[in-house]
Structure formats: structure tokens, C-alpha cells
Amino acid sequence: MTEQKTARKISSFAAPTEDDLAYFDSLPESERRALLRAEIDKGVASGLSERTFDEIVAEARAKPP
């Protein structure tokens, strides 16, 4: 019998939870590569920012939690 994993979403590739990491590690290499490629493609498609890194960090810190 072939094990079938339930598809789920990783909450954040930038700051994954322990559950995210365990799920990612449980996937076959081909699926891990596909997930990473999709995240890279999203980043490239988002384009370049006119803001500096410091401006982005300052804006993030100014937002209430």
C-alpha cells in the first residue's frame, strides 16, 4: 500500500514552525524541490522594491503585533 500524505500549507518559509519543518522533511525530495521552486518564483514575480531594507524593517516594527 502506498502512503498518501494530506496536502497542507507551510505557514511560512521565512520562519517555519517545528510542525512546518517536520512536514517539509517528511516530503519526498521532488515535492520539497517543487515547494521551494514555487516560493522562489513568487519572490521573483513580486519584483523589486524601491524601499531600502532599513525602511522595510522600520515599517514592520511600527505595525502593532
Secondary structure, 3 states (H helix, E strand, C coil): CCCCCCCCCCCCCCCCCHHHHHHHHHCCHHHHHHHHHHHHHHHHHCCCCCCCHHHHHHHHHHCCC
